[in-house]
Amino acid sequence: MAERILLIEDDPRLARMVEDYLSEAGYRVQHALTGKEGIAMTTRDTFDALVLDLMLPDIDGLEVCRQVRAKSQTPVLMLTARGDAMDRIIGLEMGADDYLPKPFEPRELLARLRAILRRSNTSSPSKILHFGRLEIDRDAREIRIDGQPRALTAHQFDIVAALAERAGRVLSRDALFDIVKGESLEVFDRSIDVHISRIRAALEDNPKKPRRVLTVRGAGYVFAKAQD
């Protein structure tokens, strides 16, 4: 069955172009003109991914992303005409999985959308990794502490899994990009750092004094083998 995409975009001309292009690529696309309409649609129905404009006429895309992420882990590809790096960082902090500045080539939009859907849908080998109270279920793509699932985006899950599968080994930011993304797409300055911050907020008892995902200054990050 074709994957369902919700496009939240207030520019009718751009929305028609994106909708036609994604439909021709085999996706089922629904369109919302405002943030509130888009949020209501995600409440009534289930989508495989959201393509979300940052600049909307009622509430901005960051708020839409925050509200959607509070209820589900639906992958989010954020679009914006603004090129400010801070917007990108805030979008990632709010839970967006990827970020595409306008104007963009439809082929790049399709490539990025396919990438986040692939990260969301791909199952790793049947195995649960255990680290004390924390377990990483690669089949279910779920991370649990004391049996309780913790909310992470598809991209953040992949980062944790990549680090945990190599526990005790320091991975640079470039190495994490290569492992997690697997495509030669534009990357954002310090986006790995932003994701790590979100991961620590979800997994650490005290994110300011992490015991699971550790920073190795000047080298990258390491997942601690021994945990409580």
Secondary structure, 3 states (H helix, E strand, C coil): CCCEEEEECCCHHHHHHHHHHHHHCCCEEEEECCHHHHHHHHHHCCCCEEEEECCCCCCCHHHHHHHHHHHCCCCEEEEECCCCHHHHHHHHHHCCCEEEECCCCHHHHHHHHHHHHHHHHCCCCCCEEEECCEEEECCCCEEEECCEEECCCHHHHHHHHHHHHCCCCCECHHHHHHHHCCCCCCCCCCHHHHHHHHHHHHHCCCCCCCCCEEEECCCEEEECCCCC
